[in-house]
Amino acid sequence: MSKEELEHQYSPSRWVVCRGPEEALKTYLQMGSHVGLY
């Protein structure tokens, strides 16, 4: 997967729609720490 595809798939703005902002932010931060990109 390219970086663009990853960013699209794990985009916080998409998560906000399905999960709500707090849950999305938590998941985003967790994923970032696991992947090591952020």
N, C-alpha and C positions, 0 to 999 in steps of 0.2 A: 504493500500500500504506500502511496506517495504521501508526503507531508500534507498536501492540500486535502486529500481524501480523509486523512486522520482528523484534521482540523474541522472538516465538514461533519464528520461522524460524531465527534466529541465536542461539538460547538455548544457552549453554555446557553446560547440563545434558543437552541432547539430543546435543551433540557428544561428550561424555564417553562416552555409550553406544556411539556408532558408531566413535569414533577413539581413545579413551583420553585421559586427562586432559592429558598433556603436549602432544600434538598439538592437542587442542582449545584449550588455552590459547594456544598459538602462533598458531593460526589466528584466534582471537578477538582477540588483540592486533593482528595484522596488519590484520584487517578494520576494527577500531576506528580505526587510524591512517589507513587509506584513506578511510573514510567520514567521519571527523572527528567522530563522535558521542561517542567516549570519549577 
